Amino acid sequence: MESTEITVRSGDRLVTDLTGELARFCAGRGDGLVNVFVPHATAGVALMETGSGSEPDLAGAVDRLLPREDIYRHRHGSLGHGRDHVLPAFISPSISVPVLSGEPTLGTWQSLVLVDSNGDNSTRKVRFSFLEG
């Protein structure tokens, strides 16, 4: 298995597009699977359309589902930080994508994104791991 970790700055936005980093990692690797993993308790990764208004739609959905209020038992950090720790139960911290001829087989409108609502920590690590088929 080949693996690398990148650093991502995400503190000022909920959604950070990682599609370019994914494509660069997969380039020249042939056929297999790529796993993307975020080793943080307050972030996840997802496949979604970007650039069409979906990012604010996701932000609104997260706010409705997990309001940023002082309603959580987990209370350290900024107001509503407990919601940040619940987020990965809904948006998984890992995802696997098939790779064919060195290209991730994303759908036409799919992008790989980091979803991170934790403004207290703006630096994230993302691990890409390739398993040859």
Backbone as CSV, one residue per row, in Angstrom:
resi,resn,N_x,N_y,N_z,CA_x,CA_y,CA_z,C_x,C_y,C_z
1,MET,0.852,-1.177,0.000,0.000,0.000,0.000,0.891,1.230,0.000
2,GLU,0.539,2.187,-0.826,1.227,3.473,-0.865,0.357,4.494,-0.157
3,SER,0.975,5.358,0.650,0.205,6.285,1.460,0.951,7.605,1.612
4,THR,0.199,8.681,1.660,0.774,9.997,1.917,-0.231,10.838,2.691
5,GLU,0.269,11.809,3.412,-0.592,12.702,4.199,-0.350,14.131,3.742
6,ILE,-1.439,14.878,3.551,-1.329,16.283,3.184,-1.909,17.130,4.313
7,THR,-1.535,18.389,4.336,-2.066,19.349,5.304,-3.029,20.270,4.573
8,VAL,-4.187,20.505,5.186,-5.231,21.328,4.581,-5.620,22.417,5.575
9,ARG,-5.758,23.643,5.091,-6.269,24.745,5.915,-7.771,24.846,5.650
10,SER,-8.592,24.690,6.705,-10.046,24.628,6.497,-10.843,25.456,7.490
11,GLY,-10.215,26.177,8.380,-10.926,26.818,9.486,-11.941,27.873,9.117
12,ASP,-11.856,28.456,7.917,-12.763,29.546,7.555,-13.931,29.092,6.685
13,ARG,-14.060,27.783,6.442,-15.152,27.291,5.599,-15.501,25.853,5.990
14,LEU,-16.720,25.454,5.732,-17.173,24.105,6.049,-16.646,23.092,5.040
15,VAL,-16.626,23.460,3.760,-16.301,22.535,2.679,-15.009,22.969,1.978
16,THR,-14.072,22.034,1.880,-12.818,22.269,1.161,-12.682,21.201,0.092
17,ASP,-12.561,21.601,-1.153,-12.467,20.664,-2.271,-11.079,20.017,-2.293
18,LEU,-11.045,18.688,-2.289,-9.800,17.920,-2.322,-9.627,17.135,-3.626
19,THR,-10.473,17.397,-4.608,-10.474,16.607,-5.836,-9.135,16.672,-6.565
20,GLY,-8.536,17.848,-6.640,-7.246,17.989,-7.307,-6.154,17.197,-6.611
21,GLU,-6.140,17.245,-5.270,-5.152,16.477,-4.506,-5.344,14.982,-4.712
22,LEU,-6.617,14.548,-4.768,-6.922,13.138,-5.021,-6.396,12.712,-6.388
23,ALA,-6.674,13.506,-7.409,-6.230,13.174,-8.766,-4.705,13.118,-8.847
24,ARG,-4.023,14.063,-8.212,-2.550,14.063,-8.228,-1.999,12.813,-7.540
25,PHE,-2.617,12.420,-6.422,-2.143,11.236,-5.715,-2.331,9.974,-6.557
26,CYS,-3.444,9.875,-7.265,-3.755,8.663,-8.037,-2.997,8.582,-9.357
27,ALA,-2.539,9.701,-9.883,-1.906,9.745,-11.208,-0.753,8.748,-11.307
28,GLY,-0.824,7.922,-12.348,0.242,6.964,-12.626,0.232,5.709,-11.774
29,ARG,-0.780,5.517,-10.963,-0.786,4.367,-10.050,-1.516,3.145,-10.606
30,GLY,-2.168,3.222,-11.739,-2.840,2.050,-12.299,-4.216,1.834,-11.707
31,ASP,-4.615,0.558,-11.576,-5.941,0.199,-11.073,-5.861,-0.174,-9.595
32,GLY,-6.898,0.173,-8.851,-6.952,-0.175,-7.438,-8.012,0.623,-6.714
33,LEU,-7.793,0.799,-5.434,-8.684,1.588,-4.585,-7.865,2.639,-3.865
34,VAL,-8.444,3.824,-3.739,-7.829,4.849,-2.904,-8.756,5.080,-1.717
35,ASN,-8.172,5.061,-0.540,-8.910,5.381,0.676,-8.457,6.758,1.124
36,VAL,-9.426,7.585,1.498,-9.148,8.923,2.010,-9.615,8.936,3.448
37,PHE,-8.729,9.321,4.361,-9.021,9.276,5.791,-8.598,10.579,6.453
38,VAL,-9.480,11.095,7.296,-9.204,12.310,8.064,-9.050,11.892,9.524
39,PRO,-7.819,11.946,10.070,-7.600,11.473,11.446,-7.938,12.536,12.493
40,HIS,-9.164,13.035,12.433,-9.609,14.073,13.368,-11.011,13.734,13.875
41,ALA,-11.293,14.114,15.091,-12.580,13.807,15.722,-13.682,14.787,15.334
42,THR,-13.366,15.768,14.494,-14.357,16.798,14.177,-14.473,17.070,12.677
43,ALA,-14.075,16.125,11.831,-14.124,16.350,10.382,-14.466,15.053,9.670
44,GLY,-14.931,15.180,8.445,-15.245,14.029,7.620,-14.942,14.329,6.167
45,VAL,-15.105,13.337,5.317,-14.938,13.502,3.877,-16.201,12.997,3.187
46,ALA,-16.487,13.588,2.033,-17.710,13.233,1.313,-17.511,13.442,-0.180
47,LEU,-18.397,12.838,-0.955,-18.477,13.095,-2.385,-19.722,13.926,-2.626
48,MET,-19.554,15.050,-3.318,-20.694,15.919,-3.603,-20.368,16.823,-4.789
49,GLU,-21.386,17.404,-5.373,-21.190,18.407,-6.409,-20.751,19.698,-5.737
50,THR,-19.774,20.366,-6.330,-19.319,21.649,-5.794,-19.512,22.745,-6.836
51,GLY,-19.525,23.982,-6.374,-19.599,25.118,-7.277,-20.976,25.439,-7.806
52,SER,-21.999,24.727,-7.372,-23.358,24.952,-7.885,-24.296,25.437,-6.794
53,GLY,-23.744,25.802,-5.637,-24.575,26.191,-4.501,-24.734,25.077,-3.489
54,SER,-24.153,23.916,-3.768,-24.290,22.789,-2.849,-23.569,23.015,-1.529
55,GLU,-22.469,23.765,-1.561,-21.731,24.006,-0.318,-22.577,24.757,0.708
56,PRO,-23.228,25.878,0.345,-24.103,26.525,1.325,-25.332,25.678,1.671
57,ASP,-25.797,24.867,0.729,-26.904,23.954,1.033,-26.484,22.945,2.103
58,LEU,-25.257,22.398,1.973,-24.753,21.472,2.982,-24.603,22.193,4.326
59,ALA,-24.066,23.404,4.300,-23.911,24.174,5.546,-25.258,24.383,6.228
60,GLY,-26.290,24.698,5.460,-27.620,24.867,6.024,-28.164,23.571,6.601
61,ALA,-27.935,22.464,5.899,-28.397,21.165,6.395,-27.687,20.793,7.693
62,VAL,-26.367,21.018,7.745,-25.611,20.722,8.970,-26.114,21.600,10.111
63,ASP,-26.369,22.871,9.842,-26.878,23.770,10.888,-28.253,23.339,11.395
64,ARG,-29.098,22.835,10.480,-30.421,22.375,10.921,-30.322,21.079,11.717
65,LEU,-29.489,20.174,11.252,-29.334,18.876,11.902,-28.538,18.986,13.204
66,LEU,-27.481,19.769,13.185,-26.575,19.925,14.328,-26.393,21.417,14.610
67,PRO,-27.354,22.040,15.266,-27.249,23.488,15.481,-26.025,23.848,16.315
68,ARG,-25.448,25.014,16.019,-24.290,25.496,16.764,-24.815,26.305,17.955
69,GLU,-25.318,25.578,18.929,-25.838,26.188,20.157,-25.198,25.462,21.330
70,ASP,-25.425,25.976,22.506,-24.846,25.371,23.705,-25.803,24.307,24.246
71,ILE,-26.003,23.239,23.449,-26.944,22.183,23.821,-26.266,20.828,23.987
72,TYR,-24.933,20.799,23.840,-24.202,19.536,23.835,-23.510,19.295,25.169
73,ARG,-23.377,18.059,25.549,-22.649,17.705,26.766,-21.155,17.989,26.618
74,HIS,-20.649,17.807,25.409,-19.250,18.105,25.106,-19.133,19.629,25.014
75,ARG,-18.503,20.276,25.988,-18.598,21.736,26.092,-17.293,22.507,26.028
76,HIS,-16.152,21.892,25.747,-14.944,22.718,25.662,-14.885,23.396,24.295
77,GLY,-14.039,24.397,24.165,-13.894,25.090,22.883,-14.934,26.171,22.705
78,SER,-15.119,26.587,21.458,-16.051,27.668,21.155,-17.501,27.202,21.299
79,LEU,-18.411,28.141,21.258,-19.843,27.859,21.403,-20.278,26.799,20.390
80,GLY,-20.908,25.749,20.866,-21.415,24.701,19.993,-20.370,23.724,19.494
81,HIS,-19.178,23.755,20.089,-18.104,22.865,19.626,-18.497,21.393,19.767
82,GLY,-19.424,21.105,20.650,-19.913,19.729,20.770,-20.478,19.219,19.461
83,ARG,-21.089,20.083,18.675,-21.632,19.667,17.370,-20.522,19.225,16.442
84,ASP,-19.344,19.863,16.560,-18.214,19.471,15.723,-17.823,18.019,15.969
85,HIS,-17.969,17.572,17.221,-17.601,16.202,17.571,-18.675,15.183,17.181
86,VAL,-19.869,15.645,16.885,-20.953,14.760,16.434,-20.936,14.628,14.905
87,LEU,-20.428,15.627,14.216,-20.427,15.671,12.753,-19.900,14.398,12.092
88,PRO,-18.768,13.805,12.541,-18.262,12.609,11.849,-19.159,11.374,11.951
89,ALA,-20.152,11.406,12.832,-21.113,10.303,12.866,-22.065,10.385,11.667
90,PHE,-22.157,11.560,11.053,-23.028,11.776,9.897,-22.244,11.904,8.595
91,ILE,-21.047,12.465,8.662,-20.168,12.603,7.506,-18.891,11.861,7.872
92,SER,-18.735,10.675,7.329,-17.688,9.736,7.721,-16.280,10.331,7.587
93,PRO,-15.375,9.943,8.477,-13.995,10.399,8.346,-13.193,9.639,7.290
94,SER,-13.832,8.706,6.582,-13.108,8.010,5.511,-14.039,7.660,4.365
95,ILE,-13.419,7.479,3.206,-14.166,7.103,2.002,-13.208,6.377,1.068
96,SER,-13.709,5.414,0.313,-12.898,4.706,-0.678,-13.454,4.973,-2.066
97,VAL,-12.548,5.142,-3.028,-12.919,5.443,-4.407,-12.142,4.496,-5.325
98,PRO,-12.805,3.832,-6.273,-12.085,3.016,-7.250,-11.196,3.893,-8.135
99,VAL,-10.047,3.327,-8.526,-9.105,4.021,-9.407,-8.860,3.125,-10.606
100,LEU,-9.025,3.666,-11.818,-8.768,2.931,-13.054,-7.761,3.716,-13.884
101,SER,-6.702,3.042,-14.282,-5.647,3.671,-15.087,-5.139,4.971,-14.463
102,GLY,-5.014,4.980,-13.136,-4.461,6.131,-12.447,-5.404,7.300,-12.251
103,GLU,-6.698,7.097,-12.496,-7.675,8.175,-12.326,-8.790,7.724,-11.393
104,PRO,-9.122,8.554,-10.395,-10.267,8.212,-9.541,-11.538,8.213,-10.386
105,THR,-12.391,7.216,-10.189,-13.588,7.071,-11.028,-14.766,7.818,-10.427
106,LEU,-14.596,9.110,-10.294,-15.680,9.959,-9.792,-16.705,10.182,-10.893
107,GLY,-17.960,10.375,-10.488,-19.001,10.712,-11.441,-18.783,12.113,-11.985
108,THR,-19.519,12.451,-13.039,-19.351,13.718,-13.732,-19.377,14.912,-12.789
109,TRP,-20.272,14.918,-11.828,-20.432,16.079,-10.957,-19.884,15.839,-9.558
110,GLN,-19.219,14.724,-9.336,-18.714,14.426,-7.991,-17.344,15.053,-7.747
111,SER,-17.217,15.623,-6.562,-15.941,16.119,-6.067,-15.721,15.511,-4.692
112,LEU,-14.455,15.299,-4.356,-14.101,14.856,-3.009,-13.906,16.100,-2.152
113,VAL,-14.591,16.146,-1.013,-14.483,17.318,-0.150,-14.202,16.926,1.293
114,LEU,-13.478,17.801,1.971,-13.322,17.747,3.415,-14.455,18.572,4.004
115,VAL,-15.147,18.022,4.991,-16.217,18.735,5.685,-15.754,18.933,7.119
116,ASP,-15.555,20.189,7.505,-14.959,20.508,8.800,-15.623,21.756,9.372
117,SER,-16.392,21.591,10.427,-17.084,22.730,11.045,-16.337,23.289,12.244
118,ASN,-15.161,22.757,12.540,-14.410,23.153,13.728,-13.502,24.342,13.418
119,GLY,-13.954,25.540,13.730,-13.157,26.742,13.514,-12.048,26.910,14.522
120,ASP,-12.063,26.122,15.618,-11.018,26.219,16.643,-9.688,25.641,16.158
121,ASN,-9.721,24.774,15.149,-8.506,24.146,14.628,-8.553,24.240,13.110
122,SER,-7.797,25.151,12.541,-7.909,25.408,11.103,-6.970,24.554,10.255
123,THR,-6.128,23.751,10.871,-5.199,22.911,10.122,-5.593,21.452,10.279
124,ARG,-5.766,20.770,9.154,-6.191,19.379,9.147,-5.214,18.535,8.344
125,LYS,-5.121,17.283,8.701,-4.354,16.302,7.945,-5.344,15.423,7.191
126,VAL,-5.002,15.041,5.987,-5.802,14.120,5.172,-4.844,13.072,4.631
127,ARG,-5.160,11.806,4.847,-4.303,10.711,4.379,-4.943,10.049,3.163
128,PHE,-4.151,9.925,2.088,-4.532,9.183,0.896,-3.737,7.882,0.901
129,SER,-4.425,6.742,0.751,-3.764,5.440,0.713,-4.254,4.678,-0.501
130,PHE,-3.319,4.170,-1.304,-3.655,3.454,-2.530,-3.333,1.975,-2.362
131,LEU,-4.315,1.169,-2.678,-4.157,-0.281,-2.659,-4.297,-0.761,-4.100
132,GLU,-3.216,-1.300,-4.647,-3.207,-1.745,-6.038,-4.135,-2.938,-6.231
133,GLY,-4.837,-2.947,-7.369,-5.779,-4.014,-7.676,-5.166,-5.139,-8.457
